[in-house]
Amino acid sequence: MDNLFFDLRATHNPHRWFMPLSPGVCVGPPDNMFMFGGVGLASAIAAMERTTGRPLIWATAQYLSYARPPSVVDLDVRVPAAGKYNSQARVVGHVGDTEIFTVNAALGARPSDLSRQWLAMPDAPPPEDCEPGDHWRGATGLHSRIEVRVAKGHYGGDRVGNPEEDGRSLLWIRPRERFAVDAPMLAIMADHVPSGIGNALGQNAGGNSLDNTLRIRRIVPTEWVLCDIRIMGVHGGFGHGAMYMFAQDGELMATASQSLIVRVRERPEDR
């Protein structure tokens, strides 16, 4: 098994996997940490790719509950349809009898010489010329393992009264431990869409993901990923956003979208 950002382990059953949770895959205050949603999607993708032997095409996660360290998440893979070139699969992630997330996906590849992209990478300074992005909770848990550089907008800081009028931010992201950029790693990066809420509103705000959908175009070797985050709108306490993920050479690798609960941190104790 390739080296993964999280501790996914096989069992005697090729359709059953498990993942012990450590603070390194969790977020939240030190006394109340929980698994980062992107890790749930990423672990499900890894489990499905290994069970089917096929690469991810798309996956969508619905987040249902919280898993906290040091609990163990079990991942049950089902493959209700498997054809010559692609499989339809599903994962239920649970801790005991509590369902934490459900992921539906398609995996596979077809023989084809067609490879085009119509969405161009936006102009952005290289990561070494961008300011570091510090998460508002500080470098703890998962956020201590992810490096962020801000090419447009802001990330995790206090910027009250300065909304980004187009609701857009550009972040360079890479794992500090230099894991390969693969579909599971892109799933973890995709769960940074809520970081764009505060940037768009000009408030100390963020959110909790309700879902996460990842669509893979073409993954190429790259150290950094440019994440083009676009918040579409907020209303009734919920927000919706998308992300476009580019390799450093401009290759569009994947797209993502999320809906989330909007949370405004108005007081120090809320932060």
C-alpha positions in Angstrom: 0.0 0.0 0.0 1.2 3.5 -0.9 2.2 5.8 2.0 -0.9 7.6 3.1 -1.5 10.8 5.1 -3.8 8.7 7.4 -3.4 5.3 9.0 -5.7 3.1 6.8 -5.3 -0.6 7.6 -6.5 -3.7 5.8 -8.2 -6.7 7.3 -8.7 -10.3 6.2 -11.8 -9.1 4.4 -10.8 -7.0 1.2 -14.1 -5.1 1.6 -13.4 -4.0 5.3 -10.8 -1.5 6.3 -10.1 0.4 9.5 -8.5 3.7 10.5 -7.3 4.5 14.1 -7.7 8.2 14.7 -4.8 10.3 16.0 -4.7 14.1 16.6 -2.8 14.4 13.3 -5.9 13.7 11.3 -8.2 15.7 13.5 -9.2 19.4 14.0 -10.9 21.4 16.7 -9.8 22.6 20.2 -7.3 20.3 21.9 -9.9 19.1 24.4 -12.6 18.4 21.8 -10.9 17.3 18.6 -12.7 15.4 15.8 -11.7 13.8 12.5 -11.3 16.3 9.6 -14.1 15.7 7.1 -11.7 15.5 4.2 -9.9 12.6 5.9 -13.2 10.7 5.9 -13.6 11.2 2.2 -9.9 10.5 1.5 -9.9 7.3 3.5 -13.0 6.1 1.7 -11.4 6.8 -1.7 -8.2 5.0 -0.7 -10.3 2.0 0.5 -12.3 1.9 -2.7 -9.3 2.2 -5.0 -7.6 -0.6 -3.2 -10.7 -2.9 -3.1 -11.5 -2.4 -6.8 -8.0 -1.9 -8.1 -9.3 1.1 -10.1 -8.6 4.8 -9.9 -11.2 7.3 -8.7 -13.4 9.2 -11.2 -15.7 11.0 -8.7 -16.8 10.6 -5.1 -19.2 12.4 -2.9 -19.3 12.3 0.9 -22.2 13.0 3.3 -21.0 13.8 6.8 -23.3 12.5 9.4 -21.5 12.6 12.8 -18.2 13.2 14.5 -15.4 10.7 15.2 -13.0 11.6 17.9 -9.5 10.3 18.8 -8.6 7.7 19.9 -11.5 5.9 18.4 -11.2 3.6 15.3 -13.3 4.2 12.2 -14.3 1.1 10.3 -14.9 1.4 6.5 -17.1 -1.1 4.8 -16.8 -1.1 1.0 -19.6 -2.2 -1.3 -19.3 -2.6 -5.1 -22.9 -3.1 -6.3 -21.9 -2.6 -10.0 -18.6 -3.5 -11.7 -18.2 -3.3 -15.5 -15.4 -3.8 -17.9 -13.9 -0.3 -17.3 -15.6 1.2 -14.3 -17.1 0.3 -10.9 -19.8 1.9 -8.9 -19.0 1.7 -5.2 -20.1 2.9 -1.8 -18.4 3.2 1.7 -20.0 3.5 5.1 -17.6 4.8 7.7 -18.7 4.1 11.3 -17.4 3.9 14.9 -19.2 1.0 16.4 -22.9 1.4 15.5 -22.6 5.2 14.8 -22.4 6.1 11.1 -19.9 8.9 10.6 -19.9 9.3 6.8 -21.3 7.7 3.7 -19.4 8.0 0.4 -20.7 7.1 -3.1 -18.2 6.9 -6.0 -17.3 5.7 -9.5 -13.9 4.3 -10.3 -12.2 3.2 -13.4 -10.5 4.3 -16.7 -11.3 3.8 -20.3 -8.9 3.6 -23.2 -8.9 7.0 -24.9 -6.4 9.4 -26.4 -8.6 12.4 -25.6 -7.1 14.8 -23.0 -8.2 18.4 -23.0 -9.0 21.1 -20.5 -10.9 24.3 -21.0 -10.5 25.8 -17.6 -7.2 27.7 -17.3 -5.2 28.1 -14.1 -5.6 31.7 -12.8 -2.7 34.0 -12.6 -1.0 33.6 -9.3 2.5 34.3 -7.8 4.5 31.1 -7.1 4.1 29.7 -3.6 7.5 30.9 -2.5 6.4 34.5 -3.1 3.2 34.2 -1.1 2.6 34.8 2.6 2.0 31.8 4.8 -1.6 31.1 5.8 -1.9 30.5 9.5 -5.1 28.7 10.7 -7.1 30.7 13.2 -6.7 27.9 15.8 -2.9 27.8 15.3 -0.7 25.0 14.0 -2.4 22.0 15.8 -3.6 18.7 14.7 -4.1 18.3 11.0 -3.4 21.9 10.3 0.2 21.4 11.6 0.7 18.9 8.8 -0.7 21.1 5.9 1.2 24.1 4.6 -0.8 26.9 3.1 0.4 29.9 1.1 -2.0 32.7 0.2 -1.9 34.0 -3.4 -5.2 35.9 -3.2 -7.6 36.8 -0.4 -6.8 35.6 3.1 -6.8 32.4 5.1 -7.6 31.9 8.8 -6.7 35.4 9.9 -8.6 38.4 11.3 -9.9 40.5 8.4 -13.1 42.1 9.7 -14.7 44.6 7.3 -12.7 43.6 4.3 -14.8 41.2 2.2 -13.5 39.8 -1.0 -16.0 41.1 -3.4 -15.8 38.2 -5.8 -16.0 35.7 -3.0 -12.8 34.1 -4.3 -9.4 33.1 -2.7 -6.3 31.4 -4.2 -4.4 29.1 -1.9 -1.2 27.1 -2.6 -1.5 23.9 -0.5 0.9 21.0 0.1 1.4 18.4 2.8 4.4 19.2 5.0 5.5 15.6 5.1 5.7 15.5 1.3 3.1 12.8 0.7 2.3 12.3 -3.0 -0.5 14.3 -4.4 -3.1 11.6 -5.3 -6.9 11.4 -5.1 -7.0 11.0 -1.3 -4.7 14.0 -0.8 -6.8 16.1 -3.2 -9.8 15.1 -1.1 -8.2 16.5 2.0 -7.3 19.7 0.2 -10.8 20.0 -1.1 -12.2 20.2 2.4 -10.6 23.6 2.7 -13.5 25.2 0.9 -15.0 26.5 4.2 -11.9 28.6 4.7 -13.2 30.8 2.0 -16.2 31.9 3.9 -14.4 34.4 6.2 -12.6 35.7 3.2 -15.8 36.3 1.2 -17.8 37.8 4.1 -15.0 39.9 5.6 -15.7 38.4 9.0 -14.1 35.9 11.4 -16.1 33.1 9.9 -15.8 29.6 8.7 -18.0 26.5 8.6 -18.6 22.8 9.1 -18.9 20.7 6.0 -22.2 18.9 5.2 -20.8 17.2 2.2 -17.8 17.1 -0.1 -17.8 16.1 -3.8 -14.5 15.5 -5.7 -14.2 15.0 -9.4 -10.9 13.8 -10.8 -9.7 15.0 -14.3 -6.1 14.1 -14.5 -3.5 13.8 -11.7 0.1 14.7 -12.5 3.2 14.9 -10.3 3.3 18.3 -8.4 4.6 19.5 -5.1 2.1 22.3 -4.6 -1.6 22.5 -5.6 -3.2 25.8 -6.5 -6.7 25.7 -4.9 -9.0 28.3 -6.5 -11.9 28.6 -4.0 -15.1 30.3 -5.0 -17.9 30.9 -2.5 -21.1 31.1 -4.4 -23.4 32.4 -1.7 -24.7 32.2 1.8 -28.2 32.3 3.1 -30.2 30.9 6.1 -27.1 29.9 8.0 -25.7 27.8 5.1 -23.1 28.4 2.4 -22.1 26.8 -0.9 -18.7 26.9 -2.5 -16.5 25.2 -5.1 -12.8 24.6 -5.6 -10.7 24.1 -8.7 -7.3 22.3 -8.2 -4.3 22.9 -10.5 -0.8 21.4 -10.6 2.0 23.9 -10.7 2.3 23.4 -14.4 -1.3 24.5 -14.9 -2.9 21.1 -15.3 -6.4 21.0 -14.0 -6.4 17.9 -11.7 -9.7 18.0 -10.0 -12.8 20.0 -9.0 -14.7 20.0 -5.8 -17.9 21.5 -4.3 -19.4 21.7 -0.8 -22.3 22.9 1.3 -21.6 23.9 4.8 -23.0 25.4 8.1 -21.8 29.0 8.3 -20.3 29.9 11.7 -19.3 33.4 12.6 -16.7 33.7 15.4 -17.7 36.9 17.1 -16.2 36.4 20.6 -12.7 35.2 21.7 -14.3 32.2 23.4 -16.0 31.2 20.1 -12.6 30.9 18.5 
